[in-house]
Amino acid sequence: MIYVTGDCHADFTRFNTKIFPEQYEMTKDDYVIICGDFGGVWNRFEENKHEKHWMDWLEDRPFTTLFCEGNHENFDRLYSYPIEKWNGGNVHKIRPSVIHLMRGQVFQLCGKKFFVFGGAKSHDIDGGILDPEAPDFKKKKKELDKEWLPYRVNHISWWKEEMASKEEMEEGLRNLSQYNNEVDFIISHCCATSTQAQFVDKTFSADSMTDYLELVKQRVNFKKWFFGHYHDNKNIGPKEILIYEQIIRIL
């Protein structure tokens, strides 16, 4: 069995048995895939008590938790885990059954091919990105707090790695070509530019990530595409599904 859900932001209560009783029939060979903004690896330098509790709690679930990265992740921490090969693609194992699916990889799950490409551009940053090492950091932060302008702090609440690199994009295309540009499912955080234009306002404009996913959309034959990021649950056409709190079974 494979289930898919959307952004968690470190709140994993939707996976308790009351909300998700389907897990009683699941094993570690069954999967729940989170479409980015996992948020479980967030504390600045190391795993703290709160984080350890929830990662251990997820590890104790009867299923295996998989996730792609969103834009709300601590990439310094996430990328510090060793890269391992798992089911055809590169991963970071947070726990034996809590696994980060890296960008541009194709995974074989339950006999189906999944192309995964996480990441997105943060839009809730009207106040900009502050550098904690800058001499005027405290002054700028105080001004923004006073004006109630949302901002991020580099390497504390924002990382440039939220956006895919050229190398990651190229690797994704190479991996897809090895499967003749044909997969069963695509998992991402944001979506293709043409898809995004169908349901969001000008707050979300096209960028290098959505344009790359547009290229994937035009080039790749797929059955269903699941993505998060936009905090809603809706079908965007017959093949693309925006998902947030819902947990839906796809296999």
N, C-alpha and C positions, 0 to 999 in steps of 0.2 A: 504493500500500500504506500502511496505517496500523497501527502497533503501539502497545500501551499497556503501561506498567509503573508501579511504585510508587515510594515514597520512595527518594531517592538519598543525601541528606545529604552532598553533594559527593563521593561515591564513584561515579565513572562507569565503573569497570572492567568493569561488565556489558556495556558497549557495545563491547568489543574484538571482533575478528573471530573469536577462538577461541570465545567464549561466544555471540556473536551473528553467526554466519556469514551469516545471511539478508541482511545489509547489502550483500553482494556483488551482489545483484540490485536494489538500491535506487538511487534518484537523489534529488536535492534536492526533487523533487516528491512524494517519499514522506516519511512522518512517524513519529517516535516521540514519544508523549505521556507525560510524567511527571506522575503525580497528586499533585503537591505535595511539599514538603520537598526541593526541588531543591538548595539549599545552595551553588550555584556562585557566588553573589554574596554573600559573607559577610564578607570583611575589613572592618574598621570604617570606614575613611575612603575607601579607594581600592583599585583592583585591584592585588594584590601579585603577586609572581613565580609563586607556586603557583597562584593563581586564573587568571592569564593563561595559564599552561600548559594547564590543563584546558579553559578556554573556547576556546582556539585548537584544542585537540585535538578537541573536539566539533564545531567549525566545519569541521574537516578530514574528518569522517565523510561518507560519501556521501549521508546522509539529512538532513532538517531536524529539529532537536530542539525540541519544544514543551513548555511546562510551565505549570501553574497554581501559585500560591503555596501553601505549607503554613503551619505555625506556626513552623517553623525556617527563617526567612529574615531577611536584613538588609533591612528595609523602607526604612530611610533610603537605602540604596544602590539598592535595586531600583526605588524610586519616583523616583529622580533621573534615570533614563533618559527621553528624550523619548517622549511618547505618540504612536504612529503608528497609522494605520488599515491593517489587513491582513486580507484575506479576510473582510471584513464586520464585524470587531470591533476594539476597541482593544488594542494590544500595546505592550510594551517590547522593543526588539531589543538583546539583549546582544551578539550578533554577527549578521551577516546571516541566518544560518540557526540561531541559538539564540535562541528567542523566548518571552517571557513572555506568556501569554494572560491578560488582565486579567479581573477578576470581573464577572460579570453580562453577559458578551458572548456573542453567537451567531456562530459561525464556520462558513463553508462550506469543507469539506475533502473533496476527492475526490467531490464531488457530494452530500455528506451534511451535515446540520446538527448542530453540536455546541454545546451550552450549557455554559459553563465558569464555575465558581464556587469559587475556592480559598479557603483559610484554615481555621483550626480553633483551638480553645482548648487551650493548653498545660496538661497535667495533671501533668507531672513538676516541680512547683514547690512542694513541701511547705514549703520554707523561705521562700517568698514571692519578691517582686520587690524587689531592692535598688536604691537610687538612688546612683550613684557620686558625686554631688555632695553627698550628705548628710554632715554632720560625723562621724556614727558609722558610716559605711560600712565602714571597715576592721575595726572592732570586730565588727560584725554578721557580716561575711564570715568572719572568723576563727572566730567561735562556730559558724557553720553548717558550716564546713569540718571543725571538730573533731567535730561531731555527725553528720557524713556526711549532712546533709539537703540534698536537691537544691534549688537556687534559681536564679534568673536575675537578670541585671543589666540595667537599663533602658538601651536604646540600645546595648548591647554583646552581649547574648545573648537579649534579649526586646524585643518591640515591640508596642504596643497594637494596631497595624494587623493583627496576626494574626487579629483578629476583624473581620468586615465591618461597615461603617458602615450606618446607616439608608439613606443616599443610595445606596450600592452595592446594597443589597437591593432598593430601589425601582426602580433602573435595570434590574436583572436581570428583574424582573417586567414592566416596560414592554417590554423587548426581546423577552421570550418572547411577550407579547401580540401583537407585530407578526408573529409566526409562528403565530398562532392557538393558542398554547400546545402546539405540536407540534414536536418535534425528533427526530432519530435517536438521538443519544447525549448523555449528560450526563457531564461530567468534574468531579470535586470532590476535595477532600482528606478532610474528614470526610464523614459521611453523614447521612441523615434520622434523626430521633429514633426512629421506630418500627423502622427498620433496625438502628440501633445497639443497641437493647434486645434484639435477637435473639441477639447473639453476644458482648457484652462484660459485664464485671462492673461494680460500682458505682464503680470508678475513673473511668469515663467517664459522667458524668451529662448530662442534657439541658441545652442552653444556647441562646443566641439564634441561633447558627449552625445547630445541628442542627434547631431548631424552624423556621427559615427553609427549610432544605432539605426538611423535612417538608411545608411548604406547597407547595413546588415539586413534590414527589412526588405530592401529592394533586391538583394542578392541571394538571400537564403530562403529555401523552401522549409516551412515549419508548420506544425499543426496548431499550436497554441503558444501565446507569449504572455507571461505573467510579470507584472511590475508593481512597485509600491510608490513611495516618495510623495504622492499627492494627497494622501490621507482621505481616501474615498474608496467605495466599492462599486464598480460599475463595469459593464462590458463596453469596450470601444470597438465597435464592429464585431464581426463574427469570430475573429481569431485572437484579439488582444484584450486582456483582462487586467484592469486596475484593481488592486486588492489592498485592504487595510486590516480591519479587525477580524474579518471573516477567516475561517479556516475551512478550505474546501478540498475535497478529495478529487484528485485528477487521475489516479490509477488504483 
